[in-house]
């Protein structure tokens, strides 16, 4: 069955989010799906829930998860001895399958997991989870309180047209080789590394709340990086093509213009070799989404995790300058800055129908008109900040990982008035245009930071000029966002995917997207690196 994007989103209760979604217009993948979740694991999961309840659990849930990851990469460079061009492929493929049971006993969590999805093992693991909870009771200072959730029976799938796992590795490598060869047609480009990564997650959730939910999530992550070398000056520079990672199918790879942009990437990589260094000082910055996404992630995404703000991450990755006493009153940015958390917009890496507690995903304000107004929360956190419902930010990266609070898609609203990139640049006398990801550093409170980039251009007298190099910008999080005086409109909004975000002990990894339009920031401290 083929349905339109609008029909699919309506059926998944996320149509309202898509209605104002800039940057995704015209992307209408088809979806083949049944109306109800597959009952295949229902009886098996009932064993876990009933066992846990008989042993005294006031709440229990079970997830059955299957994962499939494929990485296809190709390095193209000359042999240093013979000069012959070498194409070195690498293909990694992995699968995993198993289940985890989480229980609440006397207000205390317990969790256990296994790769053996069998009736006897399910009962054993449920007993083990209860045992873990009972052992933890003595350490629990305050009983866990769960925000209410309506029971649901639902199926949700990432919309796509073309299954990337059905495309042959041979065809994928041929595509990457064509890109690498095109980039290397530019003199002084030494090497090119290109990669296609695909990840699928098929999972079922059942809970004592009465929910039974099936979801199939699929991520597509393409990228390539060129390296240019000037042997006379002993200079080496890189330039990447920033293809945003998305949830979707192989059709996204075919539409991403990776080959069409290969020559430009090579030329800009070589131009970067001779680009003069920045003259440091206070400058206006025009920052493209491919760079601003990481600044959003580090300064806003992490700082508004409620568990981090409460100190739960202090030993591993720090706390947050946005403590609960600032909620509702603290000015983080200018009046132009409105930032939302969202797990509903099509293409977002954190987009799904329900989180790992069975809470339907939603959109919520984090910063509104510059004021800090909301945290990312899960069911056992909501009451801590006076919320009646979870913001559906609970996620586990594997069947044997316990679900906990993770960053959703976090994006900056586009400007409310017609505004183009040229308008942003035209309002700058002395500044820098910044594109792509580079080095970054931020303190343990997500407050003082320094970010680099992948490519930089000088702005003089309202015009984009020559490429420059060795640029980083430095600011405090609130100082930076308060300096935002213009944001391009929705025509220029892009959703940038970030992968490999680590959190917790033992650590878990997840992915999310940070959408924004190009934005302008006044009088930011710019440094010369190296």
Buried (B, 14 or more C-beta within 10 A) or exposed (E): EEBEBEEBBBBBBBBEBBEEBBBBEEBBBBBEBEEEBEEEBEEBBBBBBBBBBEBEBBBBBBBBBBBBBBBBBBBBBEEEEEEEEEBEBEEEEEEEBBBBBBBBBBBBBBBBBBEEBEEEBBBBBBBBBBBBBBEBEEEBEEEBEBBEBEEBBBBBBBBBBBEBEEBEEEEBBEBBBBBBBBBBEBEBBBBBBBBBBBBBBBBBBBBBBEBBBBBBBBBBBBBBBBBBBBEEEEBEBBBBBBBBBBBBBBBBBBEBEBBEBBEBBBBBBBBBBBBEEBEBEEBBBBBBBBBBBBBBBBBBBBBBBBBBBBEBBEEEBBBBBBBBEBBEEBBBBBEBBBBBBBBBBBBBBBBBBBBBBBBBBBBBBBBBEBBBBBBBBBBBBBBBBEBEBBBBBBBBBBBBBBBBBBBBBBBBBBBEEEBBBEBBBBBBEBBBBBBBBBEBEBEEBBBBBBBBBBBBBBBEEBEBEEBBBBBBBBBBBBBBBBBBBBBBBBBBBBBBBBBEBEBBEEEBBBBBBBBBBBBBBBBBBBBBBE
